[in-house]
Amino acid sequence: MARLKTELSGEGSNIRTEREYARSIGVKSPTVLNKAQLDEAVRRRELELNITKDKCSIYEFATEERLALDGYAAPKLRVRNVIGYFRPFPEGDGVLRHDPFTRVPETDVYVPRDIAQKCRLIEGDRVTGSFGYLSQNNIRILKSARYINDLTVGASLRRIAFDRLISVRPTEKLRITGNNALIGIIKNILCLGQGQSLSVSGLEMDNFSLLESAAAEVLKGLYMSFAGNVYGIFEGISDDCKRTLEPVINPESMIVDGGRAEYNYLLSIMKRSVECKIPAVLVLFSSDYDPSEFLRTVKATEDASLTVITFTKAKRSAHAKIVFNGNNIVISELINTDSARICGLSRHRKIFKALSQMKDGEPDATLTKFTELANE
């Protein structure tokens, strides 16, 4: 008989240990086999799965070997709890990743295709469940799912996909606190609504420090006051800005100088939040990334909303705009045409009247002058 790859079977091995291992790799009814039959069954199963001691990641399995793990039953004594975000493979199976944007996924938990299909898992789903280890390899395999996006599996099966959610006209203003002038402009001049998009453009070298500081303060202000999930993408920021963000950096909801391949995955996570009736808001800061996909995805529903604020070099199509020329805000561009629904027609007219009397200026001067005119 060929030497067994994992050396857990064969002459001199413990039959009880071998039976537990046999169950873990999918050998049927190992307790009814005698020692010689068990050795042969394990050898054949290992050959099918190409199992070796050296494999330490599900990504080292060929597709057919990976799919052969469907129906795997983990030994009871090795079951552990897991919370992770679902990343699907083209074949319908996938993995759970605890920190969704980590670059070293050694702790990913494999999700067999039968579980993914039974629970109707979608990219970005946050899954709570239990997993077992594939003996010798320490490869983690999901045994069961209990909650999906904090809903029971049964409740999750009844959810409506984001693209099928019915849009409504935003009427509630974005809740954000803080002393930064740009925050005051977003709240009091633009009256940005939940479920709307805001493009802050004109990001250049000469105003980079001003705008990265403003973006960080906007994110922090949302963390303090927004009743929902707050997400962030920050590219190329200074060490000072990173220190400013340290109190709110969350590896499950923020990408700081990460790979752009993860940006659409973050968008998927935001959609799952709205499907579960939890509002979501994103602050994106990047001089040259095109955030159009995020800006197009904004939506207000009866139960939740997805709101996006971007800081970029080029001006983008959005519900509301703040255009910078150096350190100055271009007053003629400073408008949210839908603000009448958010703050009321009377306030909307007052905003227009005040802006018509103003000149371009820095954020602090703009907010001060607007406040003065609006109070007259």
C-alpha positions as CSV (number, residue, x, y, z in Angstrom):
1,M,0.0,0.0,0.0
2,A,1.3,3.5,-0.8
3,R,2.6,5.6,2.0
4,L,-0.2,7.8,3.4
5,K,0.5,11.5,2.8
6,T,-0.5,12.7,6.3
7,E,0.9,9.6,8.1
8,L,-2.1,9.3,10.3
9,S,-2.9,5.8,9.0
10,G,-1.2,2.6,8.3
11,E,0.8,0.2,10.5
12,G,1.2,1.4,14.1
13,S,-1.4,4.2,13.9
14,N,-4.1,4.7,16.5
15,I,-7.5,3.5,15.1
16,R,-9.5,5.9,17.1
17,T,-7.4,8.9,15.9
18,E,-7.6,7.5,12.4
19,R,-11.4,7.2,12.5
20,E,-11.8,10.8,13.7
21,Y,-9.5,11.9,10.9
22,A,-11.4,9.8,8.4
23,R,-14.6,11.5,9.3
24,S,-13.0,14.9,8.9
25,I,-12.0,14.3,5.3
26,G,-15.4,12.7,4.3
27,V,-14.8,8.9,4.5
28,K,-18.2,7.3,4.9
29,S,-19.0,5.2,8.0
30,P,-15.4,4.8,9.2
31,T,-16.5,3.1,12.5
32,V,-17.7,0.0,10.6
33,L,-14.4,-0.5,8.8
34,N,-11.7,-2.8,10.2
35,K,-8.1,-1.4,10.3
36,A,-7.0,-2.5,6.8
37,Q,-10.2,-1.3,5.2
38,L,-9.9,2.0,7.1
39,D,-6.3,2.5,5.9
40,E,-7.3,1.9,2.3
41,A,-10.4,4.2,2.5
42,V,-8.3,7.0,4.0
43,R,-5.6,6.5,1.4
44,R,-8.1,6.8,-1.4
45,R,-9.8,9.8,0.0
46,E,-6.4,11.6,0.5
47,L,-5.6,10.9,-3.1
48,E,-8.9,12.3,-4.2
49,L,-8.3,15.5,-2.2
50,N,-4.6,15.6,-2.8
51,I,-4.1,16.2,0.9
52,T,-0.6,16.8,2.2
53,K,0.8,18.2,5.5
54,D,2.2,21.1,3.5
55,K,-1.1,22.5,2.4
56,C,-2.1,25.3,4.9
57,S,-4.6,27.3,2.9
58,I,-7.8,26.5,1.0
59,Y,-6.3,28.4,-1.9
60,E,-3.8,25.6,-2.4
61,F,-6.5,23.2,-3.3
62,A,-7.5,22.7,-6.9
63,T,-11.1,23.6,-7.7
64,E,-12.3,19.9,-7.9
65,E,-10.4,19.2,-4.6
66,R,-12.0,22.2,-2.9
67,L,-15.5,21.3,-4.1
68,A,-15.0,17.7,-2.8
69,L,-15.2,19.2,0.7
70,D,-18.9,19.8,0.4
71,G,-20.8,18.0,3.1
72,Y,-17.7,17.8,5.3
73,A,-18.6,17.0,9.0
74,A,-16.2,18.5,11.5
75,P,-15.2,16.5,14.6
76,K,-17.3,17.8,17.5
77,L,-14.3,18.4,19.8
78,R,-12.7,20.8,17.3
79,V,-15.6,23.0,16.5
80,R,-15.0,26.8,16.9
81,N,-17.2,29.9,16.4
82,V,-16.5,32.3,13.5
83,I,-17.6,35.7,12.3
84,G,-16.5,36.7,8.8
85,Y,-17.5,38.3,5.5
86,F,-18.4,36.1,2.6
87,R,-16.2,36.2,-0.5
88,P,-17.6,33.9,-3.2
89,F,-15.7,31.8,-5.7
90,P,-17.1,31.5,-9.3
91,E,-18.2,27.9,-8.6
92,G,-20.6,29.0,-5.8
93,D,-18.5,28.1,-2.8
94,G,-16.3,30.7,-1.0
95,V,-14.6,31.8,2.1
96,L,-15.3,33.9,5.2
97,R,-12.7,36.5,6.1
98,H,-12.7,38.0,9.6
99,D,-11.0,41.3,8.5
100,P,-12.6,41.7,5.0
101,F,-9.7,43.7,3.5
102,T,-6.7,41.9,5.0
103,R,-3.9,41.0,2.5
104,V,-2.9,37.8,4.3
105,P,-5.9,35.5,4.5
106,E,-4.4,32.5,6.4
107,T,-7.4,32.4,8.7
108,D,-10.1,32.3,6.0
109,V,-12.8,29.8,6.7
110,Y,-13.9,27.7,3.7
111,V,-17.6,27.8,2.9
112,P,-18.8,24.7,1.0
113,R,-21.1,25.2,-1.9
114,D,-24.0,23.4,-0.3
115,I,-24.0,25.8,2.7
116,A,-23.6,28.9,0.5
117,Q,-26.6,27.8,-1.6
118,K,-28.7,26.8,1.3
119,C,-28.2,30.1,3.1
120,R,-28.3,32.1,-0.2
121,L,-25.1,33.9,0.7
122,I,-24.2,37.0,-1.3
123,E,-20.8,38.8,-1.6
124,G,-20.3,40.9,1.4
125,D,-22.6,39.0,3.8
126,R,-21.4,39.0,7.4
127,V,-21.8,35.4,8.6
128,T,-21.8,34.1,12.2
129,G,-21.4,30.3,12.5
130,S,-19.2,27.5,13.5
131,F,-16.3,25.7,11.7
132,G,-14.1,22.7,12.1
133,Y,-10.5,21.9,11.1
134,L,-9.4,19.6,8.4
135,S,-7.0,17.4,10.4
136,Q,-3.2,17.9,9.9
137,N,-3.8,20.9,7.5
138,N,-5.6,23.2,10.0
139,I,-7.7,24.3,7.1
140,R,-11.0,25.7,8.4
141,I,-14.3,24.6,7.0
142,L,-17.7,26.1,7.9
143,K,-20.0,23.6,9.5
144,S,-23.1,25.8,10.0
145,A,-24.3,29.4,9.8
146,R,-26.5,30.9,12.5
147,Y,-26.7,34.5,11.6
148,I,-26.3,36.5,8.3
149,N,-25.8,40.2,8.7
150,D,-27.1,39.8,12.3
151,L,-30.3,38.3,11.1
152,T,-31.2,34.6,11.7
153,V,-30.7,32.5,8.6
154,G,-34.5,32.2,8.2
155,A,-35.0,36.0,8.3
156,S,-32.1,36.5,5.9
157,L,-33.7,34.3,3.4
158,R,-36.6,36.7,3.2
159,R,-34.5,39.8,2.6
160,I,-34.8,41.8,-0.6
161,A,-31.7,42.3,-2.7
162,F,-30.3,45.9,-2.8
163,D,-31.0,46.4,-6.5
164,R,-34.6,45.4,-6.0
165,L,-35.2,47.8,-3.1
166,I,-37.7,50.5,-4.0
167,S,-36.1,54.0,-4.0
168,V,-37.9,57.0,-2.3
169,R,-37.0,60.7,-2.4
170,P,-34.6,61.6,0.4
171,T,-36.2,63.9,3.0
172,E,-34.0,63.4,6.1
173,K,-30.8,65.4,6.4
174,L,-27.5,63.7,7.0
175,R,-26.7,63.7,10.7
176,I,-23.1,64.8,11.2
177,T,-21.4,66.7,14.1
178,G,-18.1,68.6,14.4
179,N,-16.5,72.0,14.3
180,N,-14.8,71.8,10.8
181,A,-16.1,74.4,8.4
182,L,-16.8,71.9,5.7
183,I,-19.1,70.0,8.0
184,G,-21.1,73.2,8.6
185,I,-21.3,73.7,4.9
186,I,-22.5,70.2,4.2
187,K,-25.2,70.6,7.0
188,N,-26.3,74.1,6.6
189,I,-25.8,75.1,3.0
190,L,-26.0,71.9,1.0
191,C,-28.4,70.3,3.5
192,L,-27.2,66.9,2.2
193,G,-29.9,64.2,2.6
194,Q,-29.5,60.6,3.6
195,G,-29.4,58.6,0.4
196,Q,-27.8,61.4,-1.6
197,S,-24.3,61.8,-3.1
198,L,-21.8,64.7,-2.6
199,S,-18.7,65.3,-4.8
200,V,-16.0,67.5,-3.3
201,S,-13.6,68.2,-6.1
202,G,-10.5,70.3,-6.9
203,L,-8.1,68.2,-4.8
204,E,-4.6,69.4,-5.7
205,M,-1.1,69.5,-4.1
206,D,-1.7,73.1,-2.8
207,N,-4.9,72.3,-0.9
208,F,-4.2,68.6,-0.2
209,S,-3.6,69.2,3.6
210,L,-6.7,71.2,3.9
211,L,-9.0,68.7,2.2
212,E,-7.5,65.5,3.8
213,S,-8.0,67.1,7.2
214,A,-11.6,68.0,6.3
215,A,-12.3,64.5,5.0
216,A,-11.0,63.0,8.2
217,E,-13.1,65.4,10.3
218,V,-16.2,64.5,8.2
219,L,-15.6,60.8,8.9
220,K,-15.1,61.4,12.6
221,G,-18.2,63.6,12.7
222,L,-20.3,60.8,11.1
223,Y,-18.9,58.2,13.6
224,M,-20.2,60.5,16.5
225,S,-23.7,61.2,15.1
226,F,-24.7,59.0,12.2
227,A,-27.3,56.3,13.2
228,G,-26.0,53.6,11.0
229,N,-22.7,52.0,9.6
230,V,-19.9,54.4,8.6
231,Y,-17.3,53.3,6.0
232,G,-14.2,55.0,4.7
233,I,-11.6,54.8,1.9
234,F,-8.5,57.0,2.2
235,E,-5.7,56.9,-0.4
236,G,-2.3,58.6,-0.1
237,I,-2.9,60.4,3.2
238,S,-0.2,61.8,5.4
239,D,0.9,60.3,8.7
240,D,-0.7,63.2,10.6
241,C,-4.0,62.3,8.9
242,K,-3.6,58.7,9.8
243,R,-3.1,59.6,13.4
244,T,-6.2,61.8,13.3
245,L,-8.2,58.7,12.0
246,E,-6.7,56.3,14.6
247,P,-9.7,56.5,17.0
248,V,-12.2,55.5,14.3
249,I,-10.2,53.1,12.1
250,N,-12.0,49.8,11.9
251,P,-10.6,47.0,9.7
252,E,-14.1,45.8,9.0
253,S,-15.3,49.1,7.5
254,M,-12.2,51.1,6.3
255,I,-9.6,50.8,3.7
256,V,-6.5,53.1,4.3
257,D,-3.9,52.9,1.5
258,G,-5.3,49.4,0.5
259,G,-5.7,47.7,-2.8
260,R,-8.3,49.2,-5.1
261,A,-9.5,45.7,-5.9
262,E,-11.2,45.8,-2.5
263,Y,-13.2,48.9,-3.2
264,N,-16.1,47.2,-4.9
265,Y,-16.1,44.6,-2.2
266,L,-16.7,47.4,0.3
267,L,-19.6,48.6,-1.8
268,S,-21.1,45.1,-1.6
269,I,-20.8,45.2,2.2
270,M,-22.6,48.6,2.2
271,K,-25.4,47.2,0.1
272,R,-25.8,44.3,2.6
273,S,-26.2,46.8,5.4
274,V,-29.0,48.6,3.6
275,E,-30.7,45.3,2.8
276,C,-30.8,44.7,6.6
277,K,-32.4,48.2,7.1
278,I,-29.3,49.7,8.5
279,P,-28.3,53.1,6.9
280,A,-24.8,53.3,5.5
281,V,-22.5,56.2,4.6
282,L,-19.1,56.3,2.9
283,V,-16.4,59.0,2.9
284,L,-13.9,58.4,0.0
285,F,-10.7,60.4,-0.3
286,S,-8.5,59.9,-3.4
287,S,-7.0,62.4,-5.8
288,D,-7.3,60.3,-8.9
289,Y,-9.7,57.4,-8.3
290,D,-13.0,57.5,-10.2
291,P,-15.8,57.0,-7.6
292,S,-18.6,57.1,-10.1
293,E,-19.8,53.6,-9.2
294,F,-20.2,54.6,-5.6
295,L,-22.0,57.9,-6.5
296,R,-24.4,56.0,-8.8
297,T,-25.3,53.5,-6.1
298,V,-26.7,55.9,-3.6
299,K,-30.3,55.2,-2.6
300,A,-32.9,56.1,0.0
301,T,-35.5,53.5,0.9
302,E,-38.4,53.5,3.4
303,D,-36.2,51.8,6.0
304,A,-32.5,52.8,5.3
305,S,-30.2,54.7,3.0
306,L,-26.8,54.6,1.3
307,T,-25.0,58.0,1.2
308,V,-21.7,58.7,-0.4
309,I,-19.3,61.7,0.1
310,T,-16.2,61.7,-2.2
311,F,-13.1,63.9,-2.3
312,T,-11.3,63.8,-5.6
313,K,-9.4,65.9,-8.1
314,A,-12.0,65.8,-10.9
315,K,-15.6,67.0,-10.6
316,R,-18.1,64.1,-10.6
317,S,-21.8,63.8,-11.2
318,A,-23.6,63.9,-7.9
319,H,-26.7,65.3,-6.1
320,A,-24.6,68.0,-4.4
321,K,-21.2,69.5,-5.2
322,I,-18.4,71.5,-3.5
323,V,-15.8,72.6,-6.0
324,F,-12.4,74.0,-4.8
325,N,-10.2,76.3,-6.7
326,G,-7.0,76.1,-4.6
327,N,-8.2,76.8,-1.0
328,N,-11.3,78.6,-2.1
329,I,-14.8,77.2,-2.6
330,V,-16.4,78.2,-5.9
331,I,-19.7,79.6,-4.7
332,S,-21.5,79.3,-8.0
333,E,-21.0,75.5,-7.8
334,L,-22.1,75.3,-4.1
335,I,-25.7,73.9,-4.4
336,N,-27.9,70.9,-3.8
337,T,-30.9,71.4,-6.0
338,D,-32.9,68.9,-4.0
339,S,-32.3,70.7,-0.7
340,A,-35.9,72.0,-0.6
341,R,-37.1,68.5,0.2
342,I,-34.6,68.1,2.9
343,C,-34.8,71.4,4.7
344,G,-38.0,72.9,3.5
345,L,-38.8,75.5,0.8
346,S,-38.4,78.5,3.1
347,R,-34.9,77.5,4.1
348,H,-34.0,76.5,0.6
349,R,-34.9,80.1,-0.7
350,K,-32.9,81.6,2.1
351,I,-29.9,79.5,1.1
352,F,-30.1,80.7,-2.5
353,K,-30.5,84.3,-1.5
354,A,-27.4,84.2,0.8
355,L,-25.3,82.5,-1.8
356,S,-26.2,85.1,-4.5
357,Q,-24.5,87.7,-2.3
358,M,-21.3,85.8,-1.7
359,K,-17.9,85.5,-3.3
360,D,-15.5,82.6,-3.5
361,G,-13.6,82.1,-0.3
362,E,-12.0,79.6,2.0
363,P,-14.3,77.2,4.0
364,D,-14.1,79.2,7.3
365,A,-14.9,82.5,5.5
366,T,-17.6,80.9,3.4
367,L,-19.5,79.5,6.4
368,T,-19.1,82.7,8.4
369,K,-20.4,84.9,5.6
370,F,-23.3,82.5,4.9
371,T,-24.3,82.4,8.6
372,E,-24.2,86.2,8.7
373,L,-26.4,86.6,5.6
374,A,-28.8,83.8,6.5
375,N,-29.5,85.4,9.9
376,E,-30.3,88.8,8.5
